[in-house]
Amino acid sequence: MKRGGTLAELWSHGLGLAIESVRVNSVRLETRRDVTVWVKRRRLGMGAVIATGNVFLRLSRSRIRMFVSCSRWRDWELDSFRLLHAGRVAERWKGCGVALEALPGERLDLLLARGQLTPPMVEAAAHELRRAHGLTFPGSSRPWSHGDAHLKNVLYDAGEQRAWLIDFETPHEARLPAGDRHADDLFVFLLDLVGRAPEGPVEGLAAAFLRAYAREDVLRALLARLQPPRGLERALWKSRSQQLPEARLLRWLEHLRNEVLGLIRP
């Protein structure tokens, strides 16, 4: 952010940085019965932090909430992992924790940081999101959604040429229609992408991602979302786009609107 910003800009910037620093779970690798697993455990004293964070998420129109209850978070994490990755290890862990089988591949944000993220990789991410959006929990008719589908939560497996979704901690608000939830997953991915990628290549990556997802109902819902942020929404979007300057963010929204309009029928 440039020097001499307004008090509101300074406050928004600081709030975005504070949001990024919150880590409610600890994560470590372990081996369990010859299977490598990620053990995630809720840190002590996080209940008040999460409750405060949820106030901000509501005021900023984020469309997601964090679980204050450990048991509700653990059940959602395990149920989502089992739904998307059937046959993989997913178990409760002692205390407030889960053990999830380590999936093959590398995070998209790390690939991008090395200049190795390619259109086929983001296409794989779009295909996996579309597949996951078509799933429902047993006994439910409500389509699943991620809630926090940024680049760190997507792995790309070069051997299988496929993507995997991980980290299911912040579900969408239950009141939202499926199309709005699915569009939000795309939007979060695209905000993170523009915040991390150089200005030229990011346009080709975004175009490949949108073309590969190719569900017109969701793209229409995304189009309605591509409007300039208001109020606390600015702080949220800055956090999700790696503190992207507002002028570039507005150009990005306009670019995405044009891309989406080119993919949907009049």
DAKATA-V201761 format. One record per backbone hydrogen bond with DSSP energy under -1.0 kcal/mol. CO is the residue of the C=O (numbers start at 0). NH is the residue of the N-H. If there is no record, write none. Layout:
co=CO nh=NH
co=CO nh=NH
This chain:
co=5 nh=9
co=6 nh=10
co=7 nh=11
co=8 nh=12
co=9 nh=13
co=10 nh=14
co=11 nh=15
co=12 nh=16
co=13 nh=17
co=14 nh=18
co=15 nh=19
co=16 nh=20
co=18 nh=21
co=23 nh=42
co=25 nh=40
co=27 nh=38
co=29 nh=36
co=31 nh=34
co=34 nh=31
co=35 nh=101
co=36 nh=29
co=37 nh=99
co=38 nh=27
co=39 nh=97
co=40 nh=25
co=42 nh=45
co=45 nh=49
co=46 nh=50
co=47 nh=51
co=48 nh=52
co=49 nh=53
co=50 nh=54
co=51 nh=55
co=52 nh=56
co=53 nh=57
co=54 nh=58
co=55 nh=59
co=56 nh=61
co=57 nh=60
co=62 nh=172
co=68 nh=72
co=69 nh=73
co=70 nh=74
co=71 nh=75
co=72 nh=76
co=73 nh=77
co=74 nh=78
co=75 nh=79
co=76 nh=80
co=77 nh=81
co=78 nh=82
co=79 nh=83
co=80 nh=84
co=84 nh=87
co=88 nh=100
co=90 nh=98
co=94 nh=96
co=95 nh=41
co=96 nh=92
co=97 nh=39
co=98 nh=90
co=99 nh=37
co=105 nh=155
co=106 nh=110
co=107 nh=111
co=108 nh=112
co=109 nh=113
co=110 nh=115
co=111 nh=114
co=117 nh=121
co=118 nh=122
co=119 nh=123
co=120 nh=124
co=121 nh=125
co=122 nh=126
co=123 nh=127
co=124 nh=128
co=125 nh=129
co=126 nh=130
co=127 nh=131
co=128 nh=132
co=130 nh=133
co=131 nh=134
co=134 nh=143
co=136 nh=139
co=147 nh=149
co=149 nh=152
co=150 nh=107
co=150 nh=153
co=152 nh=165
co=153 nh=107
co=154 nh=163
co=155 nh=105
co=156 nh=160
co=156 nh=161
co=161 nh=156
co=163 nh=154
co=170 nh=64
co=172 nh=175
co=176 nh=180
co=177 nh=181
co=178 nh=182
co=179 nh=183
co=180 nh=184
co=181 nh=185
co=182 nh=186
co=183 nh=187
co=184 nh=188
co=185 nh=189
co=186 nh=190
co=187 nh=191
co=188 nh=192
co=189 nh=193
co=190 nh=194
co=191 nh=195
co=192 nh=196
co=197 nh=201
co=199 nh=202
co=200 nh=204
co=201 nh=205
co=202 nh=206
co=203 nh=207
co=204 nh=208
co=205 nh=209
co=206 nh=210
co=207 nh=211
co=208 nh=212
co=209 nh=213
co=214 nh=218
co=215 nh=219
co=216 nh=220
co=217 nh=221
co=218 nh=222
co=219 nh=223
co=224 nh=226
co=229 nh=232
co=230 nh=233
co=231 nh=235
co=232 nh=236
co=233 nh=237
co=234 nh=238
co=235 nh=239
co=236 nh=240
co=237 nh=242
co=238 nh=241
co=244 nh=248
co=245 nh=249
co=246 nh=250
co=247 nh=251
co=248 nh=252
co=249 nh=253
co=250 nh=254
co=251 nh=255
co=252 nh=256
co=253 nh=257
co=254 nh=258
co=255 nh=259
co=256 nh=260
co=257 nh=261
co=259 nh=262
